[in-house]
């Protein structure tokens, strides 16, 4: 990982990278928190269709891995 500044990472790419099936095993509380946080903009609306699709995918991955269990 040469780019320690993460200059090439937009927020959606970063979230997509974090939404990996191993995350709940590494940090269940973090996965749970991220799942809850990705639900908020989905419920509130006001985001573009493409952002909604991306967040829905991220939320699905975080939620389906059992991350809601603490």
mmCIF file as gemmi writes it, N, C-alpha and C atoms, coordinates in Angstrom:
data_model
loop_
_atom_site.group_PDB
_atom_site.id
_atom_site.type_symbol
_atom_site.label_atom_id
_atom_site.label_alt_id
_atom_site.label_comp_id
_atom_site.label_asym_id
_atom_site.label_entity_id
_atom_site.label_seq_id
_atom_site.pdbx_PDB_ins_code
_atom_site.Cartn_x
_atom_site.Cartn_y
_atom_site.Cartn_z
_atom_site.occupancy
_atom_site.B_iso_or_equiv
_atom_site.pdbx_formal_charge
_atom_site.auth_seq_id
_atom_site.auth_asym_id
_atom_site.pdbx_PDB_model_num
ATOM 1 N N . UNK Axp A 1 ? 0.847 -1.165 0 1 0 ? 1 A 1
ATOM 2 C CA . UNK Axp A 1 ? 0 0 0 1 0 ? 1 A 1
ATOM 3 C C . UNK Axp A 1 ? 0.893 1.229 0 1 0 ? 1 A 1
ATOM 4 N N . UNK Axp A 2 ? 1.173 1.715 -1.147 1 0 ? 2 A 1
ATOM 5 C CA . UNK Axp A 2 ? 2.094 2.832 -1.279 1 0 ? 2 A 1
ATOM 6 C C . UNK Axp A 2 ? 1.428 4.183 -1.02 1 0 ? 2 A 1
ATOM 7 N N . UNK Axp A 3 ? 0.178 4.31 -1.402 1 0 ? 3 A 1
ATOM 8 C CA . UNK Axp A 3 ? -0.516 5.589 -1.267 1 0 ? 3 A 1
ATOM 9 C C . UNK Axp A 3 ? -1.148 5.696 0.118 1 0 ? 3 A 1
ATOM 10 N N . UNK Axp A 4 ? -0.381 6.081 1.084 1 0 ? 4 A 1
ATOM 11 C CA . UNK Axp A 4 ? -0.885 6.182 2.455 1 0 ? 4 A 1
ATOM 12 C C . UNK Axp A 4 ? -1.823 7.366 2.645 1 0 ? 4 A 1
ATOM 13 N N . UNK Axp A 5 ? -1.835 8.292 1.72 1 0 ? 5 A 1
ATOM 14 C CA . UNK Axp A 5 ? -2.74 9.434 1.802 1 0 ? 5 A 1
ATOM 15 C C . UNK Axp A 5 ? -4.139 9.084 1.28 1 0 ? 5 A 1
ATOM 16 N N . UNK Axp A 6 ? -4.27 7.952 0.593 1 0 ? 6 A 1
ATOM 17 C CA . UNK Axp A 6 ? -5.539 7.513 0.014 1 0 ? 6 A 1
ATOM 18 C C . UNK Axp A 6 ? -6.134 8.563 -0.91 1 0 ? 6 A 1
ATOM 19 N N . UNK Axp A 7 ? -5.281 9.233 -1.65 1 0 ? 7 A 1
ATOM 20 C CA . UNK Axp A 7 ? -5.733 10.311 -2.52 1 0 ? 7 A 1
ATOM 21 C C . UNK Axp A 7 ? -6.603 9.818 -3.664 1 0 ? 7 A 1
ATOM 22 N N . UNK Axp A 8 ? -6.462 8.57 -4.065 1 0 ? 8 A 1
ATOM 23 C CA . UNK Axp A 8 ? -7.239 8.049 -5.176 1 0 ? 8 A 1
ATOM 24 C C . UNK Axp A 8 ? -8.55 7.393 -4.753 1 0 ? 8 A 1
ATOM 25 N N . UNK Axp A 9 ? -8.917 7.502 -3.483 1 0 ? 9 A 1
ATOM 26 C CA . UNK Axp A 9 ? -10.094 6.825 -2.969 1 0 ? 9 A 1
ATOM 27 C C . UNK Axp A 9 ? -11.231 7.811 -2.754 1 0 ? 9 A 1
ATOM 28 N N . UNK Axp A 10 ? -12.308 7.608 -3.454 1 0 ? 10 A 1
ATOM 29 C CA . UNK Axp A 10 ? -13.506 8.4 -3.166 1 0 ? 10 A 1
ATOM 30 C C . UNK Axp A 10 ? -14.267 7.676 -2.05 1 0 ? 10 A 1
ATOM 31 N N . UNK Axp A 11 ? -15.202 8.354 -1.381 1 0 ? 11 A 1
ATOM 32 C CA . UNK Axp A 11 ? -15.894 7.737 -0.24 1 0 ? 11 A 1
ATOM 33 C C . UNK Axp A 11 ? -16.615 6.433 -0.571 1 0 ? 11 A 1
ATOM 34 N N . UNK Axp A 12 ? -17.222 6.354 -1.739 1 0 ? 12 A 1
ATOM 35 C CA . UNK Axp A 12 ? -17.956 5.139 -2.095 1 0 ? 12 A 1
ATOM 36 C C . UNK Axp A 12 ? -16.995 3.97 -2.288 1 0 ? 12 A 1
ATOM 37 N N . UNK Axp A 13 ? -15.862 4.212 -2.926 1 0 ? 13 A 1
ATOM 38 C CA . UNK Axp A 13 ? -14.868 3.158 -3.115 1 0 ? 13 A 1
ATOM 39 C C . UNK Axp A 13 ? -14.346 2.677 -1.769 1 0 ? 13 A 1
ATOM 40 N N . UNK Axp A 14 ? -14.114 3.594 -0.86 1 0 ? 14 A 1
ATOM 41 C CA . UNK Axp A 14 ? -13.647 3.224 0.472 1 0 ? 14 A 1
ATOM 42 C C . UNK Axp A 14 ? -14.692 2.379 1.196 1 0 ? 14 A 1
ATOM 43 N N . UNK Axp A 15 ? -15.959 2.796 1.159 1 0 ? 15 A 1
ATOM 44 C CA . UNK Axp A 15 ? -17.011 2.02 1.809 1 0 ? 15 A 1
ATOM 45 C C . UNK Axp A 15 ? -17.145 0.642 1.178 1 0 ? 15 A 1
ATOM 46 N N . UNK Axp A 16 ? -17.049 0.59 -0.142 1 0 ? 16 A 1
ATOM 47 C CA . UNK Axp A 16 ? -17.152 -0.693 -0.84 1 0 ? 16 A 1
ATOM 48 C C . UNK Axp A 16 ? -16.025 -1.618 -0.389 1 0 ? 16 A 1
ATOM 49 N N . UNK Axp A 17 ? -14.847 -1.064 -0.195 1 0 ? 17 A 1
ATOM 50 C CA . UNK Axp A 17 ? -13.72 -1.864 0.267 1 0 ? 17 A 1
ATOM 51 C C . UNK Axp A 17 ? -13.898 -2.355 1.695 1 0 ? 17 A 1
ATOM 52 N N . UNK Axp A 18 ? -14.53 -1.531 2.517 1 0 ? 18 A 1
ATOM 53 C CA . UNK Axp A 18 ? -14.773 -1.922 3.904 1 0 ? 18 A 1
ATOM 54 C C . UNK Axp A 18 ? -15.901 -2.938 4.017 1 0 ? 18 A 1
ATOM 55 N N . UNK Axp A 19 ? -16.83 -2.899 3.095 1 0 ? 19 A 1
ATOM 56 C CA . UNK Axp A 19 ? -17.973 -3.81 3.137 1 0 ? 19 A 1
ATOM 57 C C . UNK Axp A 19 ? -17.565 -5.166 2.582 1 0 ? 19 A 1
ATOM 58 N N . UNK Axp A 20 ? -16.753 -5.839 3.298 1 0 ? 20 A 1
ATOM 59 C CA . UNK Axp A 20 ? -16.234 -7.135 2.876 1 0 ? 20 A 1
ATOM 60 C C . UNK Axp A 20 ? -16.702 -8.184 3.883 1 0 ? 20 A 1
ATOM 61 N N . UNK Axp A 21 ? -17.016 -9.382 3.441 1 0 ? 21 A 1
ATOM 62 C CA . UNK Axp A 21 ? -17.532 -10.399 4.365 1 0 ? 21 A 1
ATOM 63 C C . UNK Axp A 21 ? -16.653 -10.691 5.581 1 0 ? 21 A 1
ATOM 64 N N . UNK Axp A 22 ? -15.36 -10.421 5.516 1 0 ? 22 A 1
ATOM 65 C CA . UNK Axp A 22 ? -14.497 -10.693 6.67 1 0 ? 22 A 1
ATOM 66 C C . UNK Axp A 22 ? -14.591 -9.616 7.742 1 0 ? 22 A 1
ATOM 67 N N . UNK Axp A 23 ? -15.171 -8.464 7.428 1 0 ? 23 A 1
ATOM 68 C CA . UNK Axp A 23 ? -15.181 -7.353 8.387 1 0 ? 23 A 1
ATOM 69 C C . UNK Axp A 23 ? -15.844 -7.704 9.722 1 0 ? 23 A 1
ATOM 70 N N . UNK Axp A 24 ? -17.029 -8.353 9.752 1 0 ? 24 A 1
ATOM 71 C CA . UNK Axp A 24 ? -17.621 -8.685 11.048 1 0 ? 24 A 1
ATOM 72 C C . UNK Axp A 24 ? -16.752 -9.599 11.893 1 0 ? 24 A 1
ATOM 73 N N . UNK Axp A 25 ? -15.968 -10.444 11.25 1 0 ? 25 A 1
ATOM 74 C CA . UNK Axp A 25 ? -15.069 -11.314 12.015 1 0 ? 25 A 1
ATOM 75 C C . UNK Axp A 25 ? -13.92 -10.511 12.606 1 0 ? 25 A 1
ATOM 76 N N . UNK Axp A 26 ? -13.466 -9.508 11.869 1 0 ? 26 A 1
ATOM 77 C CA . UNK Axp A 26 ? -12.361 -8.678 12.351 1 0 ? 26 A 1
ATOM 78 C C . UNK Axp A 26 ? -12.844 -7.654 13.366 1 0 ? 26 A 1
ATOM 79 N N . UNK Axp A 27 ? -14.003 -7.068 13.105 1 0 ? 27 A 1
ATOM 80 C CA . UNK Axp A 27 ? -14.544 -6.052 13.997 1 0 ? 27 A 1
ATOM 81 C C . UNK Axp A 27 ? -16.055 -5.974 13.826 1 0 ? 27 A 1
ATOM 82 N N . UNK Axp A 28 ? -16.745 -6.798 14.557 1 0 ? 28 A 1
ATOM 83 C CA . UNK Axp A 28 ? -18.208 -6.85 14.474 1 0 ? 28 A 1
ATOM 84 C C . UNK Axp A 28 ? -18.872 -5.531 14.815 1 0 ? 28 A 1
ATOM 85 N N . UNK Axp A 29 ? -18.34 -4.822 15.811 1 0 ? 29 A 1
ATOM 86 C CA . UNK Axp A 29 ? -18.934 -3.542 16.19 1 0 ? 29 A 1
ATOM 87 C C . UNK Axp A 29 ? -18.786 -2.504 15.083 1 0 ? 29 A 1
ATOM 88 N N . UNK Axp A 30 ? -17.647 -2.495 14.417 1 0 ? 30 A 1
ATOM 89 C CA . UNK Axp A 30 ? -17.443 -1.566 13.31 1 0 ? 30 A 1
ATOM 90 C C . UNK Axp A 30 ? -18.397 -1.891 12.166 1 0 ? 30 A 1
ATOM 91 N N . UNK Axp A 31 ? -18.541 -3.165 11.841 1 0 ? 31 A 1
ATOM 92 C CA . UNK Axp A 31 ? -19.45 -3.566 10.767 1 0 ? 31 A 1
ATOM 93 C C . UNK Axp A 31 ? -20.88 -3.169 11.102 1 0 ? 31 A 1
ATOM 94 N N . UNK Axp A 32 ? -21.274 -3.373 12.345 1 0 ? 32 A 1
ATOM 95 C CA . UNK Axp A 32 ? -22.626 -2.994 12.783 1 0 ? 32 A 1
ATOM 96 C C . UNK Axp A 32 ? -22.824 -1.485 12.653 1 0 ? 32 A 1
ATOM 97 N N . UNK Axp A 33 ? -21.855 -0.72 13.105 1 0 ? 33 A 1
ATOM 98 C CA . UNK Axp A 33 ? -21.93 0.739 13.033 1 0 ? 33 A 1
ATOM 99 C C . UNK Axp A 33 ? -22.012 1.214 11.577 1 0 ? 33 A 1
ATOM 100 N N . UNK Axp A 34 ? -21.198 0.632 10.716 1 0 ? 34 A 1
ATOM 101 C CA . UNK Axp A 34 ? -21.221 1.012 9.295 1 0 ? 34 A 1
ATOM 102 C C . UNK Axp A 34 ? -22.55 0.638 8.649 1 0 ? 34 A 1
ATOM 103 N N . UNK Axp A 35 ? -23.1 -0.514 9.012 1 0 ? 35 A 1
ATOM 104 C CA . UNK Axp A 35 ? -24.403 -0.916 8.461 1 0 ? 35 A 1
ATOM 105 C C . UNK Axp A 35 ? -25.471 0.092 8.854 1 0 ? 35 A 1
ATOM 106 N N . UNK Axp A 36 ? -25.465 0.51 10.118 1 0 ? 36 A 1
ATOM 107 C CA . UNK Axp A 36 ? -26.443 1.506 10.57 1 0 ? 36 A 1
ATOM 108 C C . UNK Axp A 36 ? -26.239 2.852 9.868 1 0 ? 36 A 1
ATOM 109 N N . UNK Axp A 37 ? -25 3.246 9.712 1 0 ? 37 A 1
ATOM 110 C CA . UNK Axp A 37 ? -24.719 4.544 9.086 1 0 ? 37 A 1
ATOM 111 C C . UNK Axp A 37 ? -25.068 4.567 7.605 1 0 ? 37 A 1
ATOM 112 N N . UNK Axp A 38 ? -24.954 3.44 6.931 1 0 ? 38 A 1
ATOM 113 C CA . UNK Axp A 38 ? -25.322 3.424 5.52 1 0 ? 38 A 1
ATOM 114 C C . UNK Axp A 38 ? -26.833 3.404 5.339 1 0 ? 38 A 1
ATOM 115 N N . UNK Axp A 39 ? -27.564 3.018 6.374 1 0 ? 39 A 1
ATOM 116 C CA . UNK Axp A 39 ? -29.029 3.043 6.289 1 0 ? 39 A 1
ATOM 117 C C . UNK Axp A 39 ? -29.576 4.464 6.341 1 0 ? 39 A 1
ATOM 118 N N . UNK Axp A 40 ? -28.931 5.328 7.079 1 0 ? 40 A 1
ATOM 119 C CA . UNK Axp A 40 ? -29.456 6.691 7.284 1 0 ? 40 A 1
ATOM 120 C C . UNK Axp A 40 ? -29.695 7.456 5.987 1 0 ? 40 A 1
ATOM 121 N N . UNK Axp A 41 ? -28.721 7.575 5.102 1 0 ? 41 A 1
ATOM 122 C CA . UNK Axp A 41 ? -28.996 8.309 3.862 1 0 ? 41 A 1
ATOM 123 C C . UNK Axp A 41 ? -29.998 7.589 2.965 1 0 ? 41 A 1
ATOM 124 N N . UNK Axp A 42 ? -30.066 6.264 3.073 1 0 ? 42 A 1
ATOM 125 C CA . UNK Axp A 42 ? -31.037 5.524 2.278 1 0 ? 42 A 1
ATOM 126 C C . UNK Axp A 42 ? -32.459 5.817 2.736 1 0 ? 42 A 1
ATOM 127 N N . UNK Axp A 43 ? -32.636 5.946 4.041 1 0 ? 43 A 1
ATOM 128 C CA . UNK Axp A 43 ? -33.955 6.241 4.592 1 0 ? 43 A 1
ATOM 129 C C . UNK Axp A 43 ? -34.346 7.694 4.383 1 0 ? 43 A 1
ATOM 130 N N . UNK Axp A 44 ? -33.368 8.58 4.473 1 0 ? 44 A 1
ATOM 131 C CA . UNK Axp A 44 ? -33.651 10.004 4.396 1 0 ? 44 A 1
ATOM 132 C C . UNK Axp A 44 ? -33.881 10.521 2.992 1 0 ? 44 A 1
ATOM 133 N N . UNK Axp A 45 ? -33.398 9.807 2.005 1 0 ? 45 A 1
ATOM 134 C CA . UNK Axp A 45 ? -33.555 10.27 0.63 1 0 ? 45 A 1
ATOM 135 C C . UNK Axp A 45 ? -32.597 11.413 0.342 1 0 ? 45 A 1
ATOM 136 N N . UNK Axp A 46 ? -32.834 12.097 -0.754 1 0 ? 46 A 1
ATOM 137 C CA . UNK Axp A 46 ? -31.996 13.229 -1.111 1 0 ? 46 A 1
ATOM 138 C C . UNK Axp A 46 ? -30.651 12.833 -1.71 1 0 ? 46 A 1
ATOM 139 N N . UNK Axp A 47 ? -30.507 11.577 -2.116 1 0 ? 47 A 1
ATOM 140 C CA . UNK Axp A 47 ? -29.27 11.153 -2.755 1 0 ? 47 A 1
ATOM 141 C C . UNK Axp A 47 ? -29.591 10.675 -4.172 1 0 ? 47 A 1
ATOM 142 N N . UNK Axp A 48 ? -28.596 10.704 -5.002 1 0 ? 48 A 1
ATOM 143 C CA . UNK Axp A 48 ? -28.793 10.324 -6.403 1 0 ? 48 A 1
ATOM 144 C C . UNK Axp A 48 ? -29.071 8.823 -6.522 1 0 ? 48 A 1
ATOM 145 N N . UNK Axp A 49 ? -29.591 8.441 -7.663 1 0 ? 49 A 1
ATOM 146 C CA . UNK Axp A 49 ? -29.873 7.031 -7.914 1 0 ? 49 A 1
ATOM 147 C C . UNK Axp A 49 ? -28.632 6.168 -7.862 1 0 ? 49 A 1
ATOM 148 N N . UNK Axp A 50 ? -27.536 6.675 -8.424 1 0 ? 50 A 1
ATOM 149 C CA . UNK Axp A 50 ? -26.3 5.888 -8.4 1 0 ? 50 A 1
ATOM 150 C C . UNK Axp A 50 ? -25.752 5.762 -6.982 1 0 ? 50 A 1
ATOM 151 N N . UNK Axp A 51 ? -25.843 6.824 -6.191 1 0 ? 51 A 1
ATOM 152 C CA . UNK Axp A 51 ? -25.402 6.749 -4.789 1 0 ? 51 A 1
ATOM 153 C C . UNK Axp A 51 ? -26.28 5.786 -4.006 1 0 ? 51 A 1
ATOM 154 N N . UNK Axp A 52 ? -27.576 5.807 -4.296 1 0 ? 52 A 1
ATOM 155 C CA . UNK Axp A 52 ? -28.498 4.895 -3.623 1 0 ? 52 A 1
ATOM 156 C C . UNK Axp A 52 ? -28.137 3.437 -3.942 1 0 ? 52 A 1
ATOM 157 N N . UNK Axp A 53 ? -27.843 3.15 -5.195 1 0 ? 53 A 1
ATOM 158 C CA . UNK Axp A 53 ? -27.466 1.782 -5.577 1 0 ? 53 A 1
ATOM 159 C C . UNK Axp A 53 ? -26.176 1.353 -4.883 1 0 ? 53 A 1
ATOM 160 N N . UNK Axp A 54 ? -25.191 2.244 -4.862 1 0 ? 54 A 1
ATOM 161 C CA . UNK Axp A 54 ? -23.909 1.912 -4.224 1 0 ? 54 A 1
ATOM 162 C C . UNK Axp A 54 ? -24.094 1.666 -2.727 1 0 ? 54 A 1
ATOM 163 N N . UNK Axp A 55 ? -24.812 2.559 -2.058 1 0 ? 55 A 1
ATOM 164 C CA . UNK Axp A 55 ? -25.023 2.402 -0.615 1 0 ? 55 A 1
ATOM 165 C C . UNK Axp A 55 ? -25.867 1.18 -0.3 1 0 ? 55 A 1
ATOM 166 N N . UNK Axp A 56 ? -26.83 0.872 -1.161 1 0 ? 56 A 1
ATOM 167 C CA . UNK Axp A 56 ? -27.648 -0.324 -0.96 1 0 ? 56 A 1
ATOM 168 C C . UNK Axp A 56 ? -26.779 -1.566 -1.021 1 0 ? 56 A 1
ATOM 169 N N . UNK Axp A 57 ? -25.843 -1.603 -1.961 1 0 ? 57 A 1
ATOM 170 C CA . UNK Axp A 57 ? -24.933 -2.741 -2.08 1 0 ? 57 A 1
ATOM 171 C C . UNK Axp A 57 ? -24.047 -2.864 -0.846 1 0 ? 57 A 1
ATOM 172 N N . UNK Axp A 58 ? -23.484 -1.756 -0.42 1 0 ? 58 A 1
ATOM 173 C CA . UNK Axp A 58 ? -22.622 -1.751 0.773 1 0 ? 58 A 1
ATOM 174 C C . UNK Axp A 58 ? -23.421 -2.202 1.993 1 0 ? 58 A 1
ATOM 175 N N . UNK Axp A 59 ? -24.608 -1.645 2.152 1 0 ? 59 A 1
ATOM 176 C CA . UNK Axp A 59 ? -25.449 -1.988 3.294 1 0 ? 59 A 1
ATOM 177 C C . UNK Axp A 59 ? -25.82 -3.465 3.275 1 0 ? 59 A 1
ATOM 178 N N . UNK Axp A 60 ? -26.119 -3.99 2.108 1 0 ? 60 A 1
ATOM 179 C CA . UNK Axp A 60 ? -26.474 -5.406 1.977 1 0 ? 60 A 1
ATOM 180 C C . UNK Axp A 60 ? -25.319 -6.298 2.431 1 0 ? 60 A 1
ATOM 181 N N . UNK Axp A 61 ? -24.126 -5.99 1.978 1 0 ? 61 A 1
ATOM 182 C CA . UNK Axp A 61 ? -22.965 -6.808 2.347 1 0 ? 61 A 1
ATOM 183 C C . UNK Axp A 61 ? -22.732 -6.749 3.85 1 0 ? 61 A 1
ATOM 184 N N . UNK Axp A 62 ? -22.818 -5.556 4.422 1 0 ? 62 A 1
ATOM 185 C CA . UNK Axp A 62 ? -22.593 -5.423 5.862 1 0 ? 62 A 1
ATOM 186 C C . UNK Axp A 62 ? -23.689 -6.115 6.665 1 0 ? 62 A 1
ATOM 187 N N . UNK Axp A 63 ? -24.919 -6.016 6.203 1 0 ? 63 A 1
ATOM 188 C CA . UNK Axp A 63 ? -26.042 -6.598 6.943 1 0 ? 63 A 1
ATOM 189 C C . UNK Axp A 63 ? -26.133 -8.108 6.808 1 0 ? 63 A 1
ATOM 190 N N . UNK Axp A 64 ? -25.84 -8.648 5.649 1 0 ? 64 A 1
ATOM 191 C CA . UNK Axp A 64 ? -26.024 -10.081 5.427 1 0 ? 64 A 1
ATOM 192 C C . UNK Axp A 64 ? -24.97 -10.927 6.105 1 0 ? 64 A 1
ATOM 193 N N . UNK Axp A 65 ? -23.899 -10.332 6.55 1 0 ? 65 A 1
ATOM 194 C CA . UNK Axp A 65 ? -22.816 -11.096 7.165 1 0 ? 65 A 1
ATOM 195 C C . UNK Axp A 65 ? -23.017 -11.257 8.663 1 0 ? 65 A 1
ATOM 196 N N . UNK Axp A 66 ? -24.187 -10.863 9.147 1 0 ? 66 A 1
ATOM 197 C CA . UNK Axp A 66 ? -24.454 -11.017 10.574 1 0 ? 66 A 1
ATOM 198 C C . UNK Axp A 66 ? -23.876 -9.893 11.402 1 0 ? 66 A 1
ATOM 199 N N . UNK Axp A 67 ? -23.585 -8.765 10.767 1 0 ? 67 A 1
ATOM 200 C CA . UNK Axp A 67 ? -22.93 -7.661 11.469 1 0 ? 67 A 1
ATOM 201 C C . UNK Axp A 67 ? -23.87 -6.976 12.458 1 0 ? 67 A 1
ATOM 202 N N . UNK Axp A 68 ? -25.16 -7.297 12.427 1 0 ? 68 A 1
ATOM 203 C CA . UNK Axp A 68 ? -26.066 -6.657 13.366 1 0 ? 68 A 1
ATOM 204 C C . UNK Axp A 68 ? -25.983 -7.308 14.729 1 0 ? 68 A 1
ATOM 205 N N . UNK Axp A 69 ? -25.3 -8.433 14.824 1 0 ? 69 A 1
ATOM 206 C CA . UNK Axp A 69 ? -25.09 -9.062 16.128 1 0 ? 69 A 1
ATOM 207 C C . UNK Axp A 69 ? -23.845 -8.481 16.771 1 0 ? 69 A 1
ATOM 208 N N . UNK Axp A 70 ? -23.976 -8.123 18.016 1 0 ? 70 A 1
ATOM 209 C CA . UNK Axp A 70 ? -22.832 -7.55 18.73 1 0 ? 70 A 1
ATOM 210 C C . UNK Axp A 70 ? -22.154 -8.625 19.458 1 0 ? 70 A 1
